[in-house]
Amino acid sequence: MLETVTLVLERAGKPMRVREIHAAAEQLAGEPLLWKSVKAALAVNAQGFEQRFERVRRGYYRVKRTRLSE
């Protein structure tokens, strides 16, 4: 799940709504994905020391920028 969500956001290259991420992840996986699982992957990985995502605003996420890419 985490790799699929990451790939969706990397391909987008911009912040996306959770609903858009969920739909794109389902399309990429070729099967239905649990809404809760996508939301959990985003929420858990948008906090802590090793963040993979950034919460831009309520309901919007993007891949975390590194200092080199800012």
C-alpha positions as CSV (number, residue, x, y, z in Angstrom):
1,M,0.0,0.0,0.0
2,L,2.7,2.4,1.0
3,E,4.7,1.9,-2.2
4,T,1.6,2.3,-4.3
5,V,0.6,5.6,-2.6
6,T,4.1,6.9,-2.9
7,L,4.3,6.1,-6.6
8,V,0.9,7.9,-7.2
9,L,2.2,11.0,-5.5
10,E,5.6,10.9,-7.2
11,R,3.9,10.6,-10.6
12,A,1.6,13.5,-9.8
13,G,4.4,15.8,-8.8
14,K,1.9,18.0,-6.9
15,P,-0.3,17.8,-3.9
16,M,-3.4,15.6,-4.3
17,R,-6.6,15.1,-2.4
18,V,-7.0,11.9,-0.5
19,R,-9.9,10.9,-2.8
20,E,-7.7,11.4,-5.9
21,I,-4.9,9.4,-4.3
22,H,-7.2,6.6,-3.4
23,A,-8.7,6.4,-7.0
24,A,-5.2,6.6,-8.6
25,A,-3.9,3.9,-6.3
26,E,-6.7,1.6,-7.1
27,Q,-6.1,2.1,-10.8
28,L,-2.4,1.5,-10.4
29,A,-3.0,-1.6,-8.3
30,G,-5.7,-2.9,-10.6
31,E,-7.9,-3.8,-7.7
32,P,-10.1,-2.2,-5.1
33,L,-8.2,-0.8,-2.1
34,L,-9.6,-0.1,1.3
35,W,-10.2,3.6,1.9
36,K,-9.0,3.3,5.5
37,S,-5.7,1.7,4.4
38,V,-4.9,4.5,2.0
39,K,-5.8,7.2,4.6
40,A,-3.7,5.3,7.3
41,A,-0.7,5.0,5.0
42,L,-0.8,8.8,4.4
43,A,-1.5,9.8,8.0
44,V,1.2,7.5,9.6
45,N,3.8,8.5,7.1
46,A,3.2,12.2,7.3
47,Q,4.5,12.4,10.9
48,G,7.5,11.4,12.9
49,F,11.2,11.4,12.1
50,E,11.1,9.6,8.8
51,Q,8.2,11.3,7.0
52,R,7.5,10.2,3.5
53,F,4.6,12.6,2.9
54,E,3.7,16.1,3.8
55,R,0.2,17.2,4.7
56,V,-0.2,20.4,2.8
57,R,-3.6,21.2,4.2
58,R,-6.6,19.3,5.3
59,G,-7.1,16.4,2.9
60,Y,-4.1,17.2,0.7
61,Y,-0.8,15.4,0.6
62,R,2.4,15.4,-1.4
63,V,5.7,13.5,-1.3
64,K,8.0,15.1,1.3
65,R,10.4,17.5,-0.2
66,T,14.1,17.2,0.7
67,R,16.4,20.1,1.3
68,L,18.0,19.5,-2.1
69,S,14.7,19.7,-4.0
70,E,13.4,22.9,-2.3
